[in-house]
Amino acid sequence: MGSRLNGHHRDTLAQVFRHPTSHNIEWHDVLSLLNAVGTVRDTHKGHIEIRIGDAVEVLEPDRHKEIETEQLAILRRLLRRGGYAPEDLTG
């Protein structure tokens, strides 16, 4: 699955899963990653639906440059369910 990720996507993925949580992950980088691993579409309520395989989440787009901590937790869960946790991409 990791073959769809370029170096920038891999860096963003590492930031998403970094502990302690990184507070400077830019929203446009996250959207680029999500578009690379799944599908992203706007809903009629101004949210975005993200689908990675069978895993689906709906988020309110961040109005700030950086992603919020709560959204980061949702993204971690979604990426894990979609097979994009860092441990799933090694070896």
Secondary structure, DSSP 8 states (H G I E B T S, - for coil): -GGG--HHHHHHHHHHH-SS--S--BHHHHHHHHHHHSEEEE-TTS-EEEEETTEEEEE---SSSB--HHHHHHHHHHHHHTT-SGGGS--
